[in-house]
Amino acid sequence: MRKLLKYNFLYRYLVIITLTISFITRIYLFLLLHSVWDEQTNKKWNKLLEDLGKKYREKAENLGGVLIKVGQFLSTRTDFLPDVFIQELTGLVDHVPSMPFEYAEKILREDWGENIYEHVKYIKKQSVASASIGEVYYGILKNDQEVAIKVRRHRIEEVFHKDFVALRMVFWILKVFTNFGKKADLTALYHELVTVMERELDYGKELEFGKYFKRRYGDMENIHIPHFYEEQCTKRILVMEWIHGEKITDTAFFAEHHLNREQISKNLFDFYIDQFLNPGKFHADPHAGNILLREDGTVAIIDFGMIGEIKKQDTENFKLLIQGFIIDNYEIVIDALDKMNFLLPNANKKKIKEVLIDAVEMYSDVSLKNLDSQAINQVFDEISEIVKEQPIQLPADYAYLLRAISIVVGILYTINPEIDIVKWGKDEIKDWFGTKSIVESVTKQYVRRATDPLLSYPRALLNFLESGERDRVWDKEKNQIKMKHQYYLLLEVFSFIMVVVGTLISVYSYAIDEAAIRYTGWTIAVIFFVLLNILLLFHRRMIRKQNKKGV
């Protein structure tokens, strides 16, 4: 029964919407009940976010489909999601129970022809890997070449398109009943999500990306990009060279085959630093399972389903951003952020500029070498707060880029704890930035410091006086009232939806002549109709009370 429900549109829709509304409701209740924000409240808040993240992960792994991919996508969005919640999402396992081979065989027959053994000599019926979109099987071609055969999961495209409808409603709820609508362009975010997931469904796209990386890095002796067998590839099937190796983080494998950790980590660093700094596509999902180490020490990259892109203009804008910080010109910094589409239309550029100046001034007299891990974490925390408080939104490719960088750095430190990334990256960054540009920037910086008399005054004090106390006061009462309105509206909309759903279930029961389903449907409709009227009554009283106060 549960397996059948898994493909039912109404069931999936209700699960996703109910999950969203329950999350928002729990957050609203917490904020309404905790007006004083002390250390104890902060601990409770983090515990709540951790619980919500865990619940989302469990629900995603059980339901599969879009929830897993949304979780993976949102785990990159440090620009507006809390760290505690994201930490739970990063643990989201992209796998589901393996599907019966009969389903895979059906797709193989539909795409290859009735006799699949005209294409392969052998295919192992037990899958070697099972993910949310595809299943991977071991096979041998007619020419005795070992291959990995990736087959799209049974009815997964149908499931995704059903979930897209629910996802649209989720984003509407977030836009209307939360502050996300002001802090993020949810319409653009929805389209980014759908585009990314549609692309992952099409193995033809992954084939193109794999061939791209083969062309770009085929000459690197220590990096191996597998060969793809195009004649066997379709939109739902991907056939590639089988790689014998272990995860790059398998330290026992290094010891067993006497491999040089320093050299291998340097090879991996060179491979990814080129992608992260230069225009072109980059491998956006570099987790250990997608990076295999072979006995001869070469590193193989095996999955190109998730790919980001850095355009030439992106690199120019990023150089402009760095130059703005170097010469202490925050107009250039804001302009670069705007060109990179980081700032939403309603962003207060003056406020963002002030916050950036304050943050930079705080550390302007501290040498980078003297910053300990605690100080560095504090810097990142403050930058994260700036991003979350202001209408700043990372475009999807930048979010994927930051996630990829953090994963690669983690892998490098795992296989080589003594790594000196700064030393390795210094020459690469110099070449990328251009020595002439750096010299020009430093020269301008000295000229500006010699001619700008304001620099002799404490800037932090000037910025404080300019900002004014009015920017530092939060109108708690007004926000509390607004929060209560949104809370009531959210519950009212949910109750109305459940009345409609209950009625539809009852109507459907007449068509299939099931009395038990009919009783369940009418029970749901009546309960939520009563609840809706109670909510409307209390909401109306609250509005009258506030009108009398004149708030």
C-alpha positions in Angstrom: 0.0 0.0 0.0 2.8 2.4 1.0 4.6 1.7 -2.3 1.5 2.6 -4.3 1.0 5.8 -2.3 4.6 6.7 -3.1 3.5 7.4 -6.7 0.1 9.0 -5.7 0.1 12.7 -6.4 -2.3 13.6 -3.6 -0.3 11.7 -1.0 3.0 13.2 -2.0 1.4 16.7 -2.2 0.0 16.4 1.3 3.2 15.1 2.8 5.3 17.9 1.4 2.8 20.7 2.2 2.1 19.4 5.7 5.8 19.1 6.4 6.3 22.7 5.3 3.4 24.1 7.3 4.4 22.1 10.5 7.9 23.6 10.2 6.7 27.1 9.9 4.1 26.6 12.7 6.7 25.3 15.1 9.1 28.2 14.3 6.3 30.8 14.8 5.2 29.2 18.1 8.8 29.3 19.4 9.2 33.0 18.4 5.9 33.9 20.0 6.7 32.2 23.2 10.3 33.5 23.6 10.3 37.3 23.6 13.6 37.4 25.6 16.6 36.1 23.6 19.2 34.9 26.1 21.7 32.0 26.0 19.2 29.5 27.2 16.7 30.6 24.4 19.5 30.3 21.9 20.2 26.7 22.9 16.5 25.8 22.6 16.4 27.5 19.2 19.4 25.6 17.9 17.8 22.3 19.3 14.6 23.1 17.4 16.4 23.7 14.1 18.4 20.5 14.6 15.1 18.6 15.2 13.6 20.2 12.1 16.6 19.3 9.9 16.6 15.7 11.2 12.9 15.4 10.5 13.3 16.7 7.0 16.2 14.3 6.3 14.2 11.3 7.5 11.1 12.3 5.5 13.2 12.9 2.4 15.0 9.5 2.7 11.6 7.8 3.1 9.7 9.6 0.4 12.6 10.1 -2.1 12.0 12.2 -5.2 12.4 15.9 -5.1 12.7 16.1 -1.3 16.2 14.6 -1.5 17.4 16.9 -4.3 15.8 20.0 -2.6 17.7 19.0 0.6 21.0 18.7 -1.2 20.3 22.0 -3.0 19.4 23.8 0.2 22.4 22.5 2.0 24.4 24.9 -0.3 22.3 27.9 0.7 24.2 29.3 3.6 23.0 32.7 2.5 19.6 32.3 4.1 19.4 29.0 6.0 20.6 28.5 9.6 23.9 26.5 10.0 22.4 24.0 12.4 19.6 23.1 9.9 22.2 22.9 7.1 24.4 20.5 9.1 21.5 18.0 9.2 20.9 18.4 5.4 24.5 17.7 4.6 24.0 14.3 6.2 21.1 13.7 3.8 21.9 10.3 2.2 21.3 10.3 -1.6 20.2 6.8 -1.8 17.0 4.8 -1.6 16.3 1.0 -1.6 17.4 -0.6 -4.8 14.7 -1.1 -7.4 14.0 -4.6 -8.8 16.1 -5.4 -11.9 12.8 -5.9 -13.8 12.2 -2.1 -13.8 15.7 -1.4 -15.1 15.4 -4.2 -17.7 12.2 -2.6 -19.0 13.9 0.7 -19.5 16.9 -1.0 -21.2 14.6 -2.9 -23.6 12.6 0.3 -24.4 15.8 2.3 -25.2 18.1 -0.5 -26.6 15.6 -2.8 -28.2 14.0 -6.1 -27.1 17.3 -8.0 -26.8 19.5 -6.1 -24.4 22.3 -8.6 -24.9 22.9 -7.3 -28.4 24.6 -4.4 -26.6 26.1 -6.2 -23.6 27.6 -9.6 -23.0 26.7 -9.5 -19.3 24.9 -7.3 -16.8 24.8 -8.0 -13.0 21.2 -7.9 -11.9 22.1 -6.7 -8.4 22.8 -3.0 -8.5 26.1 -1.7 -7.1 24.7 1.7 -6.2 21.3 3.1 -5.8 20.5 6.9 -5.7 17.4 9.1 -5.8 17.5 9.4 -9.6 19.4 6.4 -10.9 20.6 2.8 -10.3 24.1 1.7 -11.3 24.8 -1.9 -12.6 28.0 -3.6 -13.4 28.2 -4.9 -17.0 30.6 -6.2 -19.7 30.3 -5.1 -23.3 30.7 -7.3 -26.4 34.4 -6.3 -26.6 35.0 -7.4 -23.0 35.2 -3.9 -21.7 33.9 -3.5 -18.1 31.3 -0.8 -17.8 29.1 0.9 -15.3 25.5 1.1 -16.6 23.5 3.9 -15.0 19.7 3.5 -15.4 17.1 6.0 -14.4 14.8 4.9 -11.7 11.3 3.6 -12.3 8.7 6.4 -12.8 11.2 9.0 -11.3 10.4 11.6 -14.0 6.7 11.3 -13.2 7.4 11.6 -9.4 9.6 14.7 -9.9 7.0 16.5 -12.0 4.3 15.7 -9.4 6.6 17.1 -6.7 7.3 20.2 -8.7 3.6 21.2 -8.3 3.9 20.7 -4.5 7.1 22.7 -4.5 5.5 25.6 -6.2 2.9 25.7 -3.4 5.7 25.5 -0.8 7.4 28.5 -2.3 4.1 30.4 -2.3 3.6 29.7 1.4 7.1 30.8 2.2 6.7 34.0 0.2 3.3 34.9 1.8 3.7 33.7 5.4 7.5 34.2 6.1 10.2 36.8 5.7 11.9 34.8 3.0 9.9 36.6 0.4 11.7 39.9 1.4 15.2 38.4 1.9 15.2 36.1 -1.2 13.9 36.0 -4.7 11.9 32.8 -4.2 10.6 32.8 -7.8 14.1 32.7 -9.2 15.1 30.1 -6.5 12.2 27.8 -7.6 13.2 28.0 -11.2 16.8 27.3 -10.3 15.7 24.2 -8.4 13.5 22.9 -11.2 16.2 23.6 -13.8 18.9 21.8 -11.8 16.7 18.8 -11.2 15.4 18.6 -14.8 19.0 18.6 -16.0 20.0 15.7 -13.6 17.0 13.7 -15.0 18.5 13.8 -18.5 21.5 11.5 -18.8 22.2 13.1 -22.2 23.3 16.2 -20.3 25.6 14.2 -18.0 27.1 12.6 -21.1 27.9 16.1 -22.5 29.5 17.2 -19.2 31.6 14.0 -19.1 32.9 14.6 -22.6 33.6 18.2 -21.7 35.8 17.2 -18.8 37.5 14.5 -20.9 38.4 17.2 -23.4 39.5 19.7 -20.8 41.5 17.4 -18.6 42.3 14.5 -20.8 46.0 15.5 -20.9 46.5 15.5 -17.1 48.5 12.3 -16.4 47.4 11.9 -12.8 43.7 12.6 -13.3 41.5 10.1 -15.1 38.1 11.0 -16.7 36.3 7.8 -17.7 35.4 7.0 -21.3 31.7 7.1 -22.2 30.2 4.7 -24.7 27.9 7.0 -26.6 26.3 4.4 -28.8 24.7 2.8 -25.7 23.8 6.1 -24.0 20.3 7.5 -24.1 18.3 10.1 -22.1 17.6 7.4 -19.4 20.8 5.2 -19.7 24.4 6.2 -19.3 27.2 3.7 -20.0 30.8 4.5 -19.0 34.1 2.8 -18.3 34.2 0.8 -15.0 36.7 2.2 -12.6 38.6 -0.1 -10.2 39.5 1.9 -7.2 38.5 3.1 -3.7 37.2 6.3 -2.2 39.8 9.0 -2.2 39.4 9.2 1.6 40.2 5.5 2.2 43.5 6.0 4.1 44.0 2.2 4.4 44.2 2.0 0.5 47.0 4.6 0.6 49.0 2.5 3.0 48.3 -0.8 1.2 49.6 0.4 -2.1 52.3 2.7 -0.7 50.8 5.8 -2.3 52.3 9.3 -1.9 49.7 11.4 0.0 51.5 14.7 -0.7 51.6 14.2 -4.4 48.1 12.9 -4.8 46.6 15.7 -2.7 48.6 18.2 -4.9 47.3 16.6 -8.1 43.7 16.8 -6.7 44.3 20.4 -5.7 45.6 21.4 -9.1 42.6 19.7 -10.8 40.0 21.7 -8.8 41.8 25.0 -8.4 41.8 25.3 -12.2 38.0 24.8 -12.2 37.4 27.2 -9.3 39.4 30.1 -10.7 39.0 30.0 -14.4 35.9 30.3 -16.7 34.2 27.1 -17.6 32.3 24.3 -16.0 33.2 22.9 -12.6 32.5 19.6 -10.8 29.9 20.6 -8.3 29.5 17.4 -6.4 33.1 16.3 -5.4 32.3 14.1 -2.5 34.5 11.1 -1.7 32.2 8.6 -3.5 32.7 10.5 -6.8 36.5 10.7 -6.5 38.1 7.3 -6.7 41.8 6.4 -6.1 43.4 3.7 -8.3 46.2 1.4 -7.4 48.7 3.4 -9.5 47.9 6.6 -7.7 45.8 8.2 -10.4 42.5 9.9 -9.4 39.3 9.1 -11.3 36.2 11.4 -11.3 33.1 9.3 -12.0 29.9 11.5 -11.7 29.1 14.5 -13.7 25.4 14.9 -12.9 25.8 18.0 -10.8 27.8 20.7 -12.7 28.2 24.4 -12.2 29.6 27.1 -14.5 31.9 30.1 -14.0 31.5 32.5 -16.9 34.3 34.9 -18.0 32.4 37.9 -16.7 32.1 36.1 -13.3 35.9 36.0 -12.9 36.2 39.7 -14.0 33.6 40.7 -11.5 35.3 38.7 -8.7 38.6 40.4 -9.5 36.8 43.7 -9.3 35.4 42.7 -5.9 38.8 41.9 -4.6 40.3 45.1 -6.0 37.6 47.1 -4.3 38.6 45.7 -0.9 42.3 46.2 -1.6 42.0 49.9 -2.5 39.3 50.4 0.2 36.7 51.6 -2.2 33.4 50.0 -1.2 31.5 51.6 -4.1 33.4 49.2 -6.3 32.7 46.3 -3.9 28.9 47.0 -4.0 29.0 47.5 -7.8 30.8 44.1 -8.2 28.2 42.4 -5.9 25.4 43.9 -8.0 27.0 42.8 -11.3 27.3 39.3 -9.8 23.6 39.3 -9.1 24.2 38.9 -5.3 22.0 41.9 -4.4 18.2 41.7 -4.8 16.3 44.8 -6.1 15.1 45.8 -2.6 18.6 45.6 -1.1 19.7 48.7 0.9 23.1 49.3 -0.7 24.0 52.0 1.7 23.3 49.8 4.7 25.3 46.9 3.2 28.2 49.2 2.5 28.2 50.4 6.2 28.1 46.8 7.5 31.0 45.8 5.2 33.1 48.7 6.3 32.4 47.9 10.0 33.3 44.3 9.5 36.5 45.1 7.6 37.6 47.8 10.1 37.2 45.3 12.9 40.1 43.3 11.5 42.0 45.9 9.5 44.9 46.1 12.0 45.2 42.3 12.5 47.7 40.4 10.5 46.2 37.4 8.7 48.9 35.2 10.2 47.8 36.2 13.7 44.2 35.2 13.2 43.5 32.0 15.1 40.7 29.5 14.2 38.3 31.2 16.6 38.9 34.6 15.0 38.5 33.2 11.5 35.2 31.5 12.5 34.0 34.7 14.0 34.7 36.5 10.7 32.8 33.9 8.7 29.9 34.0 11.3 29.6 37.8 10.9 29.7 37.6 7.1 27.0 34.9 7.3 24.9 37.2 9.5 25.3 40.1 7.0 24.2 37.8 4.1 21.2 36.5 6.1 20.0 39.9 7.4 20.3 41.8 4.1 18.5 41.0 0.8 21.6 39.2 -0.6 21.1 35.9 -2.5 23.8 33.8 -4.0 23.0 32.6 -7.6 22.9 28.8 -7.8 26.3 28.5 -9.5 28.0 30.5 -6.7 26.3 28.4 -4.0 27.5 25.2 -5.7 30.9 26.7 -6.1 31.2 27.5 -2.3 29.9 24.0 -1.5 32.4 22.3 -3.9 35.3 24.3 -2.5 34.4 23.4 1.1 34.1 19.7 0.2 37.4 19.6 -1.7 39.2 21.4 1.1 37.8 18.8 3.6 39.0 15.9 1.4 42.4 17.4 1.0 42.9 17.7 4.7 41.6 14.2 5.3 44.2 12.6 3.0 47.0 15.0 3.9 46.6 16.8 7.3 49.9 18.6 6.8 48.8 20.3 3.6 49.7 24.0 3.0 46.9 25.2 0.8 48.0 28.9 1.1 51.5 28.0 -0.2 50.1 25.9 -3.1 47.5 28.5 -4.0 49.7 31.6 -3.9 51.2 31.2 -7.4 47.9 30.1 -8.9 46.1 33.1 -7.5 48.8 35.5 -8.7 48.6 34.2 -12.2 44.8 34.3 -12.1 44.6 37.9 -10.7 47.5 39.2 -12.8 50.6 40.8 -11.2 50.0 44.1 -13.0 46.5 44.4 -11.5 47.8 43.7 -8.0 50.5 46.3 -8.3 48.1 48.9 -9.6 45.6 48.2 -6.8 48.3 48.5 -4.1 49.6 51.7 -5.7 46.1 53.2 -5.7 45.7 52.2 -2.1 48.8 54.1 -1.0 47.8 57.1 -3.0 44.4 57.1 -1.4 45.8 56.8 2.1 48.1 59.7 1.5 45.4 62.0 0.2 42.4 61.1 2.3 42.4 63.0 5.6 39.4 61.1 7.0 41.6 58.1 7.4 43.3 59.6 10.4 40.0 59.4 12.3 38.5 56.2 13.9 36.2 55.1 11.1 34.2 52.8 13.4 33.1 55.9 15.4 32.3 57.9 12.3 30.2 55.1 10.9 28.4 54.7 14.3 27.5 58.4 14.3 26.4 58.3 10.7 24.2 55.3 11.0 22.4 56.6 14.0 20.6 54.9 16.8 17.4 54.6 14.8 19.0 51.9 12.7 19.8 49.8 15.7 16.4 49.7 17.4 14.1 46.8 16.5 10.3 47.5 17.0 9.5 44.3 18.9 5.8 44.9 19.4 5.2 45.6 15.7 7.0 42.5 14.7 5.2 40.4 17.2 1.8 41.6 15.9 2.9 40.9 12.3 4.1 37.4 13.3 0.7 36.6 14.9 -1.1 37.7 11.7 1.1 35.4 9.6 0.6 32.6 12.1 -3.2 32.8 12.0 -3.2 33.1 8.2 -1.0 30.1 7.7 -3.2 27.9 9.9 -6.3 29.2 8.2 -5.0 28.4 4.7 -3.9 25.0 5.8 -7.3 24.3 7.4 -9.1 25.4 4.2 -6.8 23.1 2.1 -7.6 20.2 4.4 -11.4 20.9 4.1 -11.0 20.7 0.3 -8.8 17.6 0.4 -11.3 15.8 2.8 -14.2 16.7 0.5 -12.3 15.5 -2.6 -11.5 12.2 -0.9 -15.2 11.7 0.0 -16.3 12.5 -3.6 -13.6 10.0 -4.9 -14.9 7.3 -2.5 -18.4 7.4 -4.2 -16.7 6.6 -7.5 -14.9 3.6 -6.1 -17.7 2.7 -3.7 -15.6 2.6 -0.5 -17.5 3.5 2.6 -14.4 3.5 4.9 -12.6 6.1 2.6 -15.8 8.2 2.5 -16.1 8.3 6.3 -12.4 9.3 6.6 -12.8 12.0 4.0 -15.9 13.6 5.6 -14.2 13.3 9.1 -11.2 15.3 7.9 -13.4 17.9 6.2 -15.6 18.4 9.3 -12.7 18.6 11.8 -10.8 21.2 9.7 -14.0 23.1 8.9 -14.6 23.6 12.7 -10.9 24.4 13.2 -11.1 27.0 10.4 -14.0 28.8 12.0 -12.3 28.8 15.4 -9.2 30.3 13.9 -11.1 33.0 12.1 -12.9 33.9 15.3 -9.7 34.3 17.3 -8.0 36.1 14.4 -10.8 38.6 14.2 -10.7 39.3 18.0 -7.0 39.9 17.7 -7.4 42.4 14.9 -10.1 44.3 16.9 -7.9 44.4 20.0 -5.0 45.9 18.0 -7.2 48.4 16.3 -8.4 49.6 19.7 -4.8 50.1 20.8 -4.1 51.9 17.6 -1.0 49.7 16.8 
